[in-house]
Amino acid sequence: MLRLSRKELQEAENDDSKVPLSLLVNASDVQNAILAKLSKLSRKAYIDKESVLLWFDELRKREYHVLQHIYSNSFVIAWVSPWQKLILQKQEDICIDSTHKTCKSFLNDKDCYLFTIVAKNSSTNIDCPMGFMITNTETSETVSMWLEWLKKEVEFTPKTIMRDCSPIEINAIRVVFQESVRILLCHWHIKRAWDKKIKKDVKASTGTKDSMVLRSEAHADLNKLMYCENQDDFEVLLNEFVIKWRDNKGCLEFYAYTL
């Protein structure tokens, strides 16, 4: 196009057939082409529910372990591949991650929850997904069903499970594994919860600047407790924390939250 004369460019403006097709393609055209290709690869039927059922038939043929409970308003589906099972059976320390709004329900097109088991692959020394579960109801009963299935079907017997701060998953782990599994809470999720609470409940009566200083102190004191390396030092720090924050009239809700 850069080599065309001014006259030729003016003629091209009035005749689309003289413009190369590649210049008529925009970003939305590329996106639509990609989505059409992905849809063709991922869908086995036009109706979502029928497509899911056909996929599970396919996974069974490939010797996947599958969990499939579909009701009128709720569902729980899960799967573990043969290679994932072999690695998962050897893992003692794993992480369970849940994400929301990553997929839609095939029952009512509402947002669902995707649960992923993540563990370190001993061959690559890189974290790797070891199993998946999708549900439209995040409850302790739902997560317990999945963990119980993993325990019996896949012979999944971890010693340590890392989670975020959700009481739903923690309760489900205790129901299925009792005290045989140690539960670790993710520091990032803990600090995010602390940050929300500190911003809301830690305030100084003397103004914004003093409130910011007080919030920095709250973060520092909680971090000292989090990273304490032995119980005796922890007890000392906890006692100092209690004395400092219980007498601060503007932070009573924060004090009650932490203890």
C-alpha positions in Angstrom: 0.0 0.0 0.0 2.9 2.4 0.7 4.1 2.0 -2.9 0.7 3.1 -4.4 0.5 6.5 -6.0 -1.9 9.1 -4.6 -4.3 8.5 -7.5 -4.3 4.7 -6.9 -4.9 5.3 -3.2 -7.9 7.5 -3.9 -9.3 4.9 -6.3 -8.8 2.2 -3.6 -10.8 4.3 -1.1 -13.8 4.1 -3.4 -13.4 0.4 -4.3 -13.0 -2.2 -1.4 -12.0 -4.9 -4.0 -8.7 -3.1 -4.5 -7.7 -3.3 -0.8 -5.9 -6.5 0.2 -8.2 -8.7 2.3 -5.5 -8.9 5.1 -6.0 -5.2 5.7 -9.8 -5.6 6.0 -9.4 -8.1 9.0 -9.7 -6.5 12.4 -9.1 -7.8 16.0 -12.7 -8.9 16.4 -12.5 -11.0 13.3 -9.5 -12.8 14.6 -11.1 -13.3 18.0 -14.3 -14.7 16.4 -12.2 -17.2 14.4 -10.3 -18.4 17.5 -13.5 -18.8 19.5 -15.1 -20.7 16.6 -12.1 -23.1 16.5 -12.1 -23.6 20.3 -15.9 -24.2 20.3 -15.5 -26.8 17.6 -12.7 -28.6 19.5 -14.4 -28.5 22.9 -18.1 -29.0 22.2 -19.4 -32.5 21.5 -23.0 -31.3 21.3 -24.9 -28.0 20.8 -26.6 -28.3 24.2 -24.1 -27.8 27.0 -25.4 -30.6 29.3 -25.3 -33.1 26.4 -21.8 -32.0 25.6 -20.6 -32.5 29.2 -22.1 -36.0 29.3 -20.5 -37.0 26.0 -17.1 -35.7 27.3 -17.4 -37.9 30.4 -18.1 -40.9 28.2 -15.0 -40.0 26.3 -12.9 -39.7 29.5 -14.1 -43.1 30.7 -13.0 -44.6 27.4 -9.6 -43.1 28.1 -9.5 -44.7 31.6 -9.9 -41.5 33.5 -11.4 -41.6 37.0 -14.6 -39.5 36.9 -17.1 -38.3 39.5 -20.5 -37.3 38.0 -23.5 -36.2 40.1 -26.0 -34.1 38.2 -29.3 -33.0 39.7 -32.0 -30.6 38.6 -30.4 -27.5 40.1 -26.9 -28.5 41.2 -24.0 -30.7 40.0 -20.6 -32.0 41.0 -18.3 -33.3 38.3 -14.6 -34.2 38.7 -11.9 -36.0 36.9 -8.4 -37.4 37.3 -6.3 -38.7 34.4 -4.2 -41.9 34.6 -0.9 -40.0 34.7 -2.3 -37.6 37.3 -3.4 -40.5 39.5 0.1 -42.0 39.5 1.7 -38.8 40.6 -1.1 -37.9 43.1 -0.7 -41.2 44.9 2.9 -40.4 45.7 2.2 -36.8 47.0 2.2 -36.0 50.7 1.9 -32.2 50.4 -0.6 -30.7 48.0 -2.5 -27.4 47.6 -6.2 -27.1 46.8 -7.2 -24.0 44.9 -10.7 -22.8 44.2 -11.6 -20.1 41.7 -15.0 -18.5 41.0 -16.4 -17.1 37.8 -14.0 -19.1 35.6 -16.7 -21.2 34.0 -20.5 -21.3 33.6 -23.1 -23.9 34.7 -24.5 -26.1 32.0 -27.8 -26.1 34.0 -28.6 -22.4 34.2 -25.6 -20.5 32.8 -24.6 -19.1 36.2 -21.1 -18.8 37.5 -19.4 -22.0 38.9 -16.5 -22.9 41.1 -13.4 -24.6 39.8 -11.3 -26.6 42.3 -7.8 -27.7 41.3 -5.4 -30.0 43.2 -1.9 -28.7 42.7 1.3 -30.6 43.6 5.0 -30.6 42.7 6.0 -33.0 39.9 9.1 -34.8 41.2 10.4 -35.1 37.6 10.2 -31.5 36.6 10.2 -29.9 40.1 7.4 -27.6 38.9 3.9 -27.3 40.3 1.4 -29.3 38.3 -2.5 -29.7 38.3 -3.4 -33.2 39.6 -7.2 -33.2 39.4 -10.2 -31.0 38.9 -13.7 -30.5 40.3 -16.4 -28.2 39.0 -19.6 -27.4 41.0 -22.2 -24.7 41.1 -22.6 -25.1 44.9 -19.6 -24.3 47.1 -20.5 -26.1 50.3 -18.7 -28.4 52.8 -20.9 -31.3 51.6 -19.9 -30.7 48.0 -16.2 -30.5 48.8 -16.4 -33.5 51.2 -18.0 -35.6 48.4 -15.1 -34.8 46.1 -12.4 -35.5 48.7 -14.1 -38.7 49.8 -14.2 -39.8 46.1 -10.5 -39.0 45.7 -9.7 -40.9 48.9 -11.5 -44.1 47.8 -11.3 -44.0 44.0 -7.8 -42.5 43.5 -6.3 -43.7 46.9 -5.5 -40.1 47.7 -4.0 -39.9 51.2 -2.1 -36.6 51.7 -0.4 -35.6 54.9 -0.5 -31.8 54.3 -3.0 -29.7 52.5 -2.6 -26.0 51.9 -5.7 -23.9 51.6 -6.9 -20.3 51.7 -8.9 -19.1 54.7 -12.2 -20.6 53.6 -13.9 -22.5 56.5 -15.9 -24.5 53.9 -12.8 -26.4 52.5 -11.2 -26.6 56.0 -14.3 -28.3 57.4 -14.5 -30.7 54.5 -10.9 -31.7 54.9 -11.5 -32.4 58.6 -14.7 -34.5 57.8 -12.9 -36.7 55.3 -9.4 -37.0 56.8 -10.0 -36.1 60.4 -6.7 -35.3 62.2 -4.5 -37.4 59.8 -4.0 -34.3 57.6 -2.2 -31.1 58.6 -3.9 -28.0 57.2 -1.8 -25.0 56.2 -3.3 -21.7 55.4 -1.8 -19.7 52.5 0.0 -16.6 53.8 -1.1 -14.5 50.8 -4.8 -15.2 51.6 -4.3 -14.5 55.3 -2.6 -11.2 54.6 -5.3 -10.2 52.2 -8.0 -10.9 54.8 -5.9 -8.9 57.4 -5.6 -6.0 55.0 -9.3 -5.7 54.5 -10.0 -5.9 58.2 -7.3 -3.4 59.1 -8.5 -0.8 56.6 -12.0 -1.2 57.9 -11.5 -1.3 61.7 -8.1 0.3 62.5 -8.7 4.1 62.8 -7.2 6.9 64.8 -9.5 9.6 66.2 -6.8 12.2 65.4 -7.1 11.9 61.6 -6.2 10.0 58.5 -2.4 10.4 58.8 -2.4 8.9 62.3 -4.8 6.1 61.0 -2.2 5.2 58.4 0.5 5.0 61.0 -1.7 2.8 63.2 -2.5 0.5 60.3 1.2 0.0 59.5 1.8 -0.9 63.2 -1.1 -3.5 63.0 0.4 -5.1 59.9 3.9 -5.2 61.5 2.6 -6.8 64.8 0.6 -9.4 62.9 3.6 -10.2 60.7 5.7 -10.8 63.8 3.2 -13.3 65.0 3.0 -15.0 61.6 6.8 -15.5 61.1 7.6 -16.4 64.7 9.8 -19.5 64.7 9.1 -21.0 68.1 6.2 -21.3 70.6 7.8 -19.5 73.5 8.6 -16.4 71.4 5.1 -16.5 70.0 3.5 -16.5 73.5 5.6 -13.4 74.4 4.6 -11.6 71.2 1.0 -12.5 71.6 0.9 -11.1 75.1 2.4 -7.9 73.9 -0.1 -7.8 71.1 -3.0 -8.2 73.5 -1.8 -5.5 75.9 -1.3 -3.1 73.0 -4.5 -3.5 71.1 -7.1 -4.3 73.7 -6.8 -0.9 75.3 -7.0 1.0 72.0 -10.6 2.2 72.0 -10.7 2.9 68.3 -9.6 -0.6 67.4 -11.8 -2.9 69.5 -13.4 -4.7 66.5 -9.9 -5.3 65.1 -8.8 -6.7 68.5 -11.8 -9.0 68.7 -11.3 -10.2 65.1 -7.6 -11.2 65.7 -8.3 -13.1 68.9 
